[in-house]
Structure formats: structure tokens, C-alpha cells
Amino acid sequence: NAGVTQTPKFQVLKTGQSMTLQCAQDMNHNSMYWYRQDPGMGLRLIYYSASEGTTDKGEVPNGYNVSRLNKREFSLRLESAAPSQTSVYFCASKQWTDHTEAFFGQGTRLTVV
Amino acid sequence: DQQVKQNSPSLSVQEGRISILNCDYTNSMFDYFLWYKKYPAEGPTFLISISSIKDKNEDGRFTVFLNKSAKHLSLHIVPSQPGDSAVYFCAASGGGGDDMRFGAGTRLTVKP
């Protein structure tokens, strides 16, 4: 029972490079989320997908794009990485948007140099 | 704007004593609140939650209290154990919004 799986676990990018962070869940959840964690800032919501086929911006969407590929998978793309995007990224899923807890992946530590 | 606030970055308590972690929120539309625990190099894990129709929810050593009029919730851990040492995040959701917002976290250290 894998839960929420994120790949890769670590990545170093040069400024201006692009990459896609992958997330997959095997719990048949409807809602999926991308957060970034920075020291002193906690977890900030980048984008979320309330259900398959929909995506919405969170608190800090600039510089990112997302794709809800199917019910299981929700990817986060950095088109032109910047040092300010150095962070730990977490994907999460939950059954529905309201009144349920979210399950998190192990995180992706991204460094942009 | 930070809709969920945890104003204490850290808390240190002695093993066996009570730990009290606090959280404030500004959005009166939030109606579901959660606490997550996070160890280094791991993702957050769900600890306990409370709906806005309640003012208290207990699960073993963990109790969450909600004061809607003050827009404040707290997590009580009794008795605290060294294994409770982690970062604790408060989160809120609901009110018609589909997203879930987190506070900045409080690092709890329980000393033996």
C-alpha cells in the first residue's frame, strides 16, 4: 500500500532549466494538492485539483503549472527554474475537499543554483 | 495573506508534562481543522481533527480544543513523550473553498 508517491526525491537544477515533479496516489482519492515548505513559512499551497479534470491556483502559483493527468496522477512543472523555487515540495491527496484528512508524500527536495 | 497562524516557532517541555500548541485563523468560513505532525525528511502525517460544530475532540493523549468566537484552536498532548518531538502544523479547510491552508508550524521538543 504505497499511498502517495513522489518522484524524484532529490533534484538539483540550474537557473532556467525546466522539470516536472511527479505525484501518484493509489487510494482512489478525488482531490490532490501541491505544497512547498520553506523555513519559517510552513506549508504553502501552490495548486490543487479538487477532482479529475479541474485545477485551481493556491497561495503561491507563480512560476508553476500543473496537470491532473488522471485520477491517480497530479504533476507540477517548473518551466524556468529560479533560485527562489529552492524548497521542499509535497504532494497530498484526500478523498474529498471537505472534512477529510490529507495524506502526504515523502517530499521532493529541489535546489536551484 | 496568512489565514492560519502559529505564532510560536518552538516549544520545549519536560517528559510527562503537558504540551500546548496554539493556532489562530482569520477566515471565518473555515469549518474543519486539523493537526499534522512532521518528522525530518518525511511528509506530514495526520494527527487529529475537529469540525466547527464541536469544541473538543480527544484521541488518546491528544486533545484539540476549538474556540470559534476567538478563531483559536489548541492541541494538548498529555503526557508528553520524547517521541512526540516533531514539527506540528495546524491546518484549516472548508467554507465552500476546496483548498487546505496550513500554519507555519511549531517545533516541539520533549526532553527526557
Interface residues (C-beta under 8 A of the other chain):
Chain A: V4 S31 Y33 Y35 G40 M41 G42 L43 R44 L45 Y48 A50 D56 G58 E59 F90 A92 K94 T97 D98 H99 E101 A102 F103 F104 G105 Q106 G107
Chain B: Q6 P9 D31 Y32 L34 Y36 A41 E42 G43 P44 T45 F46 S49 S51 F89 A91 S93 G94 G97 D98 D99 M100 R101 F102 G103 A104 G105
